[in-house]
Amino acid sequence: MSTTQIPPAEPERPGLVATYRRLWPYLWPHGRPDLQRRVFTAFGLLLVAKVVTLAMPFTFKWATDALVAVVGAKDGAVPTGIWAAPALMILLYGATRIAMALLTQVRDGLFAKVAMHAVRRLALQTFRHMHQLSLRFHLERKTGGLTRVLERGRNGIEELSRLMVLTLVPTIVEFLLVLGTLAYEFDLLYSVVVLVMVAAYLGYTYKATEWRIAIRRRMNDSDTDANTKAVDSLLNYETVKYFGAETRETARYDQSMARYEKASTQTYVSLAVLNAGQAVIFTIGMSVVMWLAARDIMAGRTTIGGFVLVNTMLVQLSMPLNFMGMIYREIKQALIDIDDMFKILHRNPEIADRPGAAPLAITEAVVRFEDVHFAYVPERPILRGISFTVPAGRTVAIVGPSGAGKSTLSRLLFRFYEPQAGRITVDGQDIAGVQQESLRAAIGMVPQDTVLFNDTIGYNIRYGRWEASEAELREAATLAQIDRFIAALPEGYDTPVGERGLKLSGGEKQRVAIARTILKGPPILVLDEATSALDSFTEREIQDALDRVSRGRTTLVIAHRLSTVVGADEIIVLDQGRIAERGTHLALLAQGGVYAAMWNRQREAEAAREALKRAEAQEGESLRQHLEPGEIQGPVAKAPEPASVA
């Protein structure tokens, strides 16, 4: 009997009040009285600006009544000085418009620092928290998607602050003033008509905008998907070129952009529907109020200036109302974007320092794994009871087939993950009970795939210890055997390395990684297959530099090429998450077990490669011997001389 799986409903997003409660500590920052004064001043200017805004239609009314009086003078005899009243009212009208504009701009300028300070604080807190989250979180999330959440969260805070404080609140204040003025100056019926019109206007805006938000969400999802695909493809530029997959990558990107195009088109169509409905509702309400004013003029209860006053007030009110759909949609979108940021901010790190954790105290730098069990997922155990010791100043190598759990050991040592059972100690201190910062400060890492920051060579070396002097920086480069290469560059240490270090070769990137580890000067060193991606010649050079770095340090070497670990004090062979063999290189060869089989396979592969190189060299020599003298200059055949023309 089959059962239909009902997809889980989308979790309810927090409302405006709940979100503002979250943002309030950032908009009203404690310890910053200057920003708090700006908030008070901005709200004071808001009220003054709205009073001035309401006074402006009255100056228009007074000017109109004054002009009617002039035009209505009997027998065309205009009394001396009668033009002074219209002129004065017109000047007053212009002054109120200028005052309204100035007050609004000063208010916006004052509040901008408050809003942007909140944006900066919250974005910085989120960015710092992203670095504190576990490796598992970052492996499961795509970098492009995370940066998009951060970017939209920043924009959402800015939008919400601007729209609420600078648009929505002033509109509400103005609306209440308009209702009160209409009831006082004319009749309560005027206020009732405007109230009904605005209620219908906002109700329609709410319904239409809710419909548009679903479309907007699909558009944002497709935009995020397209951005993630673009970032992923460009980061793997070389891989795309290797496989000639430009067309396929373009097609993947176009699929996302096609969904974005469709959703964007629907967004614009729905906006047209929203605007049309708003215009109809407002025009009907305004026409009714104008009819009421005309009726009162004919009845002698008001003047033509009153008719102008009603019209001007409603026209002024129409401008912020026209933006209500946009305001609601943007506020709703800002709430979604801010909530996504807060979800990351409120996500607890998988690995956190225990309360009262002390810094790691290094005495001898002895590393010990004690019956360690670990699995990324419960169904697939990676390590099954691993126990070994790396004595102070000695080198222990971990070898084994792919998937045996070699690199997992380094991740556990760095506390990127925690074992499900067993423990790891440094000088007898369980690393689960010490501060992560102090633990990682004591360990240096040279990984297989060195990814550099898109900055200079000097910046990437100095990353090991930022406060190091220039002399220490150069000494680290010398020990890593990269100083001559840097000296040959026109810009020296200021040479840009490109994104992820793509302007440097694999060996050069490894030397930079070694140099920054030397500069860090850690008592414990982890070499995670640091030479497996390099050619044999570069490997020998890098291995020489690594031997220098590891001298006198407690070193854990995770290796694929066994030739790099023959000098290790102990070699541990992992197989299916367990220690299969352990001993020195010669002792393991004598056992004739897993290690010896791996050694023989690698030696045979290297011998085959050497034989192939010799065969290619002999073939090239044979070809040169069969060519006539003078036909070859160096490695390139010489072209025949052109025939001379008599």
C-alpha positions in Angstrom: 0.0 0.0 0.0 1.6 3.2 -1.2 1.4 6.4 0.8 1.6 9.9 -0.6 4.4 12.0 0.8 3.2 15.5 1.6 6.0 18.0 1.2 6.7 19.9 4.4 5.2 23.3 4.5 7.6 26.2 4.4 8.3 27.4 7.9 6.5 30.6 8.8 8.7 33.7 8.6 8.8 36.1 11.5 6.6 39.2 11.1 7.6 42.8 11.0 7.4 43.4 14.8 9.4 40.3 15.5 12.1 41.3 13.0 12.3 44.8 14.3 12.7 43.4 17.8 15.7 41.5 16.5 17.0 44.6 14.8 16.4 47.1 17.6 19.7 46.5 19.4 21.4 47.4 16.1 19.2 50.4 15.3 19.5 51.7 18.9 23.1 50.8 19.7 24.0 50.8 23.4 27.2 52.7 24.1 26.6 55.0 21.1 24.8 58.1 22.4 25.7 60.0 19.2 23.7 57.5 17.1 20.8 57.6 19.6 20.7 61.4 19.3 20.5 61.0 15.6 17.4 58.7 16.0 15.7 61.2 18.2 16.5 64.1 15.9 15.4 62.2 12.8 12.0 61.5 14.3 11.6 65.1 15.4 12.4 66.3 11.9 9.9 63.7 10.6 7.0 65.3 12.6 8.0 68.8 11.7 8.3 67.9 8.0 4.8 66.4 8.0 3.3 69.5 9.7 4.9 71.6 7.0 3.7 69.2 4.4 0.1 69.6 5.6 0.5 73.4 5.8 1.5 73.6 2.1 -2.1 72.9 0.7 -3.4 75.6 3.0 -1.1 78.2 1.4 -2.4 77.0 -2.0 -6.0 77.5 -0.7 -5.3 80.9 0.6 -3.6 82.0 -2.6 -6.6 80.7 -4.6 -9.1 82.5 -2.4 -7.0 85.7 -2.7 -6.9 85.4 -6.5 -10.7 84.8 -6.6 -11.1 88.0 -4.6 -9.0 90.0 -7.1 -10.9 88.6 -10.1 -14.2 89.2 -8.4 -13.6 92.9 -7.7 -16.6 94.9 -9.0 -16.5 97.0 -12.2 -12.9 95.8 -12.8 -11.6 98.4 -10.3 -8.9 96.5 -8.5 -8.1 98.2 -5.1 -4.6 99.3 -4.5 -2.5 96.7 -2.8 -5.0 93.9 -3.4 -2.3 91.9 -5.2 -0.2 91.8 -2.1 -2.2 88.9 -0.6 -1.9 86.5 -3.5 1.8 87.3 -3.9 2.4 86.7 -0.2 0.5 83.4 -0.3 2.5 82.3 -3.3 5.7 83.1 -1.6 4.5 81.2 1.5 3.6 78.3 -0.7 7.1 78.2 -2.2 8.7 78.5 1.3 6.7 75.6 2.7 7.8 73.4 -0.3 11.4 74.3 0.2 11.2 73.7 4.0 9.5 70.3 3.4 12.3 69.2 1.0 15.1 70.5 3.2 13.6 68.9 6.4 13.1 65.6 4.6 16.7 65.5 3.2 18.3 66.5 6.5 16.2 63.7 8.3 17.3 61.1 5.7 21.0 62.2 6.0 20.9 62.0 9.8 19.3 58.6 9.9 21.6 57.1 7.2 24.5 56.8 9.6 22.2 54.9 12.1 21.0 52.5 9.4 24.4 51.8 7.8 25.9 51.3 11.3 23.3 48.6 11.9 24.1 47.1 8.5 27.8 47.0 9.2 27.4 45.5 12.7 25.0 42.8 11.7 26.9 41.9 8.5 30.2 41.7 10.4 28.6 39.6 13.1 27.2 37.2 10.5 30.5 37.0 8.6 32.4 36.2 11.8 29.8 33.6 12.7 30.2 32.0 9.2 33.8 31.4 10.0 32.9 29.9 13.3 30.5 27.4 11.8 31.7 23.8 11.3 33.4 22.5 8.2 30.4 20.2 7.6 28.2 23.3 7.2 30.5 24.9 4.6 30.8 21.6 2.7 27.1 21.3 2.5 26.5 24.9 1.5 27.7 26.5 -1.7 29.9 29.5 -1.4 28.0 31.5 -3.9 24.8 30.9 -2.1 26.3 32.0 1.3 27.7 35.2 -0.1 24.3 35.9 -1.7 22.6 35.4 1.7 25.1 37.9 3.3 24.6 40.4 0.5 20.8 40.2 0.5 20.8 40.4 4.3 22.8 43.6 4.2 20.5 45.1 1.6 17.4 43.9 3.6 18.5 45.7 6.7 19.2 48.8 4.8 15.8 48.6 2.9 13.8 47.8 6.1 15.3 50.7 8.0 14.9 53.1 5.1 11.3 52.1 4.2 10.0 51.9 7.7 11.6 55.0 9.2 11.8 57.2 6.1 8.7 56.1 4.1 6.1 54.0 6.0 6.0 55.9 9.3 5.9 59.4 7.6 3.0 58.1 5.4 1.0 57.0 8.4 1.6 60.3 10.2 0.6 62.2 7.1 -2.6 60.1 6.6 -3.7 60.7 10.2 -3.1 64.5 9.8 -5.1 64.5 6.6 -8.0 62.7 8.2 -8.1 65.1 11.1 -7.8 68.1 8.9 -10.7 67.0 6.6 -12.9 66.4 9.5 -12.1 69.8 11.1 -12.1 71.9 8.0 -15.0 70.4 6.2 -17.1 67.4 7.4 -16.6 64.0 9.0 -18.0 62.5 5.8 -14.8 63.6 3.9 -12.7 61.6 6.4 -14.9 58.6 6.2 -14.7 58.5 2.3 -10.9 58.9 2.5 -10.6 56.2 5.2 -12.7 53.8 3.1 -10.7 54.6 0.0 -7.4 54.0 1.7 -8.6 50.8 3.4 -9.7 49.4 0.0 -6.5 50.6 -1.5 -4.3 48.9 1.1 -6.5 45.7 1.0 -6.1 45.4 -2.7 -2.4 46.2 -2.5 -1.9 43.5 0.2 -3.7 40.8 -1.9 -1.9 41.7 -5.1 1.5 42.0 -3.4 1.1 38.6 -1.7 0.5 37.1 -5.2 3.5 39.0 -6.5 5.7 37.9 -3.6 5.4 34.2 -4.6 6.5 35.2 -8.1 9.3 37.3 -6.7 10.5 34.3 -4.5 10.7 32.1 -7.6 12.7 34.8 -9.3 15.1 35.1 -6.4 15.6 31.3 -6.2 16.4 31.2 -9.9 18.7 34.2 -9.5 20.6 32.4 -6.6 20.8 29.2 -8.6 22.2 31.1 -11.7 24.7 32.9 -9.5 25.8 29.7 -7.8 26.3 28.0 -11.1 28.3 30.9 -12.5 30.6 31.1 -9.4 31.1 27.3 -9.4 31.9 27.2 -13.1 34.3 30.1 -13.0 36.1 28.7 -10.0 36.6 25.5 -12.0 37.7 27.4 -15.1 40.6 25.1 -15.8 38.5 21.9 -15.4 35.9 23.3 -17.9 38.7 23.9 -20.4 40.2 20.5 -19.8 37.0 18.8 -20.8 35.8 21.3 -23.4 32.7 21.8 -21.5 32.1 25.5 -22.2 28.9 24.7 -24.1 27.6 22.5 -21.3 28.3 25.1 -18.7 26.7 27.8 -20.8 23.6 25.6 -21.2 23.4 24.9 -17.4 23.6 28.7 -16.7 21.0 29.4 -19.4 18.6 27.0 -17.9 18.7 28.9 -14.6 18.5 32.2 -16.5 15.5 31.0 -18.5 13.7 30.3 -15.2 14.8 33.8 -14.0 13.5 35.3 -17.3 10.1 33.7 -16.9 9.7 34.7 -13.3 11.0 38.3 -14.0 8.4 38.7 -16.8 5.6 37.5 -14.5 6.9 40.1 -11.9 6.5 43.0 -14.4 3.1 41.8 -15.5 1.9 41.5 -12.0 3.2 45.0 -11.2 1.1 46.4 -14.0 -2.0 44.7 -12.6 -1.2 46.1 -9.2 -0.6 49.7 -10.4 -3.8 49.7 -12.5 -6.0 48.5 -9.6 -4.5 51.1 -7.3 -5.1 53.9 -9.8 -8.8 52.9 -10.2 -9.5 52.7 -6.4 -7.7 56.0 -5.7 -9.4 57.8 -8.5 -12.9 56.7 -7.4 -12.2 57.9 -3.8 -10.7 61.2 -5.0 -13.7 61.8 -7.3 -16.2 61.3 -4.5 -14.3 63.7 -2.2 -14.1 66.3 -5.0 -17.9 66.0 -5.6 -18.5 66.6 -1.9 -16.3 69.7 -2.1 -18.1 71.0 -5.2 -21.5 70.4 -3.5 -20.3 72.4 -0.5 -19.1 75.2 -2.7 -22.5 75.5 -4.4 -24.2 75.4 -1.0 -21.9 78.2 0.2 -20.3 76.2 2.9 -16.8 76.5 1.6 -14.8 78.5 -1.0 -13.1 77.5 -4.2 -9.9 77.5 -2.2 -11.4 74.7 -0.1 -11.9 72.7 -3.4 -8.2 73.3 -4.2 -7.2 72.4 -0.6 -9.0 69.0 -0.8 -7.5 68.2 -4.2 -4.0 69.2 -3.2 -4.1 67.2 0.0 -5.2 64.0 -1.8 -2.7 64.5 -4.5 0.0 64.8 -1.9 -1.3 61.7 -0.2 -1.4 59.7 -3.5 2.4 59.9 -3.9 3.3 57.8 -0.8 0.2 55.6 -1.3 1.5 54.8 -4.9 4.5 53.3 -3.3 2.6 51.2 -0.8 2.7 48.1 -3.0 6.4 48.5 -3.4 6.9 49.3 0.3 5.0 46.2 1.4 6.7 44.0 -1.1 10.2 45.3 -0.3 9.5 45.1 3.4 8.3 41.5 3.0 11.3 40.7 0.9 13.6 42.4 3.4 12.0 40.3 6.2 12.8 37.1 4.2 16.4 38.2 3.5 17.0 39.3 7.0 15.5 36.0 8.3 17.8 34.0 6.1 20.8 35.9 7.6 19.5 35.5 11.2 19.0 31.7 10.5 22.8 31.5 9.8 23.6 33.8 12.7 21.5 31.7 15.1 22.9 28.4 13.9 25.1 26.9 16.6 28.5 25.7 15.5 28.9 22.0 15.5 32.2 22.3 17.2 32.3 24.9 20.0 34.6 25.6 22.9 33.4 24.1 26.2 32.5 26.5 29.0 35.7 27.4 30.8 37.9 25.8 28.2 41.6 26.7 28.8 44.2 27.5 26.1 46.4 24.6 25.0 49.7 24.5 26.9 52.5 23.1 24.8 55.4 21.5 26.6 56.7 18.7 24.3 54.0 18.6 21.6 53.3 14.9 21.9 50.2 14.0 19.8 48.2 10.9 20.8 45.1 9.2 19.2 43.4 6.9 21.7 40.8 4.4 20.3 39.3 7.0 17.9 36.1 6.1 16.1 34.5 8.5 13.6 31.9 8.6 10.8 30.7 11.5 8.7 27.4 9.6 8.5 26.4 6.8 10.8 25.9 4.3 8.0 29.6 4.6 6.8 32.2 4.4 9.5 35.6 5.9 8.5 37.8 5.3 11.5 37.4 2.2 13.7 39.4 2.3 16.9 42.6 4.2 15.8 45.4 4.5 18.4 48.9 5.8 17.8 51.3 8.3 19.2 53.5 11.0 17.5 56.4 11.5 19.9 57.9 15.0 20.4 60.1 16.0 17.5 59.4 12.8 15.6 57.7 12.1 12.3 54.9 9.6 11.9 53.5 8.9 8.4 50.0 7.7 7.6 49.6 5.8 4.4 46.9 3.6 2.8 44.5 3.4 -0.1 42.0 6.1 -1.0 39.1 6.3 1.4 41.1 4.7 4.3 40.6 7.7 6.5 44.0 9.4 6.2 42.9 13.0 5.7 40.1 12.5 8.3 42.8 12.2 10.9 44.1 15.7 10.2 40.5 17.1 10.3 40.0 15.6 13.7 43.3 16.9 14.9 42.2 20.4 13.9 38.8 19.8 15.5 36.9 20.4 12.3 35.0 17.4 13.5 34.9 15.5 16.8 35.2 11.7 17.1 32.1 9.7 18.2 34.3 7.7 20.5 37.9 7.9 21.8 39.9 11.0 22.2 42.9 13.0 20.8 45.4 14.6 23.2 48.3 17.0 22.9 50.7 16.7 25.8 48.0 14.8 27.7 45.4 17.5 27.2 42.2 16.3 25.5 41.8 18.7 22.5 38.0 18.6 23.0 38.5 20.6 26.3 40.9 23.3 25.1 40.2 26.5 23.1 40.1 25.9 19.4 42.1 29.0 18.6 45.0 28.0 20.8 44.9 24.4 19.3 45.0 25.6 15.7 47.7 28.2 16.6 49.9 25.2 17.6 49.5 23.3 14.4 50.8 24.1 11.0 49.3 22.7 7.8 50.7 22.2 4.3 47.8 20.7 2.3 47.8 18.9 -1.0 45.7 21.5 -2.8 47.0 24.9 -1.7 44.5 27.7 -2.4 45.9 31.2 -2.1 44.2 34.5 -1.5 43.7 36.7 -4.5 46.5 39.1 -3.3 50.2 39.3 -3.4 52.9 36.7 -2.7 53.9 38.7 0.4 50.4 38.8 1.7 50.0 35.0 1.4 53.3 34.3 3.1 52.6 36.8 5.9 49.2 35.1 6.4 51.1 32.6 8.6 51.9 35.3 11.2 50.6 38.7 10.3 52.8 40.6 12.8 56.1 39.1 11.4 58.8 41.5 10.4 60.0 41.9 6.8 63.2 40.1 7.7 61.3 37.1 9.1 59.1 37.1 6.0 62.2 36.9 3.7 63.8 34.2 5.9 60.7 32.0 5.6 60.8 32.4 1.9 64.5 31.4 1.8 63.8 28.3 3.9 61.0 27.4 1.6 63.3 27.8 -1.4 61.1 30.3 -3.1 63.2 33.4 -2.5 65.1 33.2 -5.8 61.8 32.8 -7.7 60.4 35.9 -6.0 63.6 37.9 -6.6 63.3 37.2 -10.3 59.8 38.7 -10.5 59.6 42.4 -11.5 57.2 43.2 -8.5 58.9 40.8 -6.1 56.8 40.1 -3.0 54.1 42.5 -4.4 53.4 40.2 -7.3 49.7 39.3 -7.5 49.0 35.5 -7.5 45.5 35.7 -9.0 42.3 34.1 -7.8 43.1 30.9 -5.8 46.8 31.4 -6.8 46.2 30.4 -10.5 49.1 32.6 -11.7 51.6 30.3 -9.9 52.5 26.8 -10.7 51.7 23.9 -8.4 55.2 23.8 -7.0 55.3 27.6 -6.5 52.0 27.5 -4.6 53.3 24.7 -2.4 56.4 26.7 -1.6 54.3 29.7 -0.6 52.3 27.4 1.6 55.5 26.0 3.2 56.8 29.6 3.7 53.7 30.7 5.5 53.8 27.6 7.7 57.5 28.3 8.5 56.5 31.9 9.4 53.8 30.6 11.7 56.4 28.5 13.5 54.1 25.8 15.0 55.4 23.1 17.2 53.2 20.5 15.5 53.2 20.1 11.7 50.7 18.3 9.5 51.6 17.5 5.9 48.5 16.3 4.1 49.7 14.7 0.8 51.6 17.9 0.3 53.5 16.6 -2.8 51.1 14.1 -4.4 49.9 16.6 -7.0 53.4 17.5 -8.2 55.8 16.0 -10.8 58.8 13.9 -9.6 61.4 16.7 -10.0 59.3 19.3 -8.2 58.4 16.7 -5.6 62.0 16.2 -4.7 62.6 19.9 -4.3 59.4 20.4 -2.2 60.3 17.3 -0.1 63.7 18.8 0.7 62.0 22.0 1.9 59.5 20.0 3.9 62.3 18.0 5.5 63.8 21.3 6.7 60.4 22.5 8.0 59.7 19.3 10.0 63.1 19.1 11.5 62.7 19.3 15.3 58.9 19.5 15.1 56.3 16.9 15.9 55.2 15.9 12.4 52.2 13.9 11.1 52.6 13.1 7.4 49.6 11.9 5.4 51.1 10.5 2.1 50.0 8.9 -1.1 53.5 8.6 -2.6 55.4 6.2 -0.3 58.8 7.5 -1.5 58.2 10.7 0.5 57.9 8.8 3.8 60.8 6.3 3.8 62.6 8.4 6.4 59.7 8.6 8.8 60.3 7.4 12.3 57.1 5.2 12.1 54.8 4.5 9.2 51.2 3.5 9.9 49.2 1.7 7.2 45.4 2.3 7.3 43.0 0.0 5.6 39.3 0.2 5.9 39.5 2.5 8.9 41.8 0.3 10.9 45.6 0.1 11.4 46.7 -2.8 9.3 50.4 -2.4 9.8 52.9 -0.2 11.5 56.7 0.1 11.6 59.7 1.6 9.8 60.0 1.5 6.0 62.4 -1.5 6.0 60.4 -3.4 8.6 57.2 -3.0 6.7 58.9 -4.1 3.4 60.2 -7.2 5.3 56.6 -8.1 6.4 55.5 -8.4 2.8 52.0 -7.1 3.6 49.8 -4.2 2.5 52.6 -1.7 2.6 55.0 -3.9 0.6 52.3 -4.4 -2.0 51.7 -0.7 -2.3 55.4 0.0 -2.5 55.9 -2.6 -5.3 52.9 -1.2 -7.3 54.2 2.4 -7.1 57.8 1.3 -8.0 56.5 -0.6 -11.0 54.4 2.4 -12.1 57.5 4.7 -11.7 59.6 2.2 -13.7 57.0 2.1 -16.5 57.0 5.9 -16.6 60.8 6.0 -16.8 60.9 3.4 -19.5 58.4 5.4 -21.5 60.5 8.5 -21.2 63.6 6.7 -22.3 61.7 5.3 -25.3 60.5 8.7 -26.3 64.0 10.1 -25.9 65.5 7.3 -28.1 62.9 7.8 -30.7 63.7 11.5 -30.9 67.4 10.8 -31.2 66.8 8.3 -34.0 64.8 10.9 -35.8 67.5 13.4 -35.6 70.1 11.0 -36.9 68.1 10.4 -40.1 67.7 14.0 -40.9 70.3 15.8 -43.1 72.7 18.2 -41.5 71.4 21.7 -41.5 67.8 20.7 -41.5 67.5 21.0 -37.7 68.3 24.0 -35.5 67.8 23.0 -32.0 64.4 21.3 -31.6 62.8 23.0 -34.6 63.2 21.9 -38.2 64.8 24.7 -40.3 62.6 25.9 -43.2 64.2 25.7 -46.7 65.6 28.9 -48.0 63.3 30.7 -50.6 64.5 30.5 -54.2 66.1 33.7 -55.5 64.5 35.4 -58.4 66.8 36.3 -61.3 
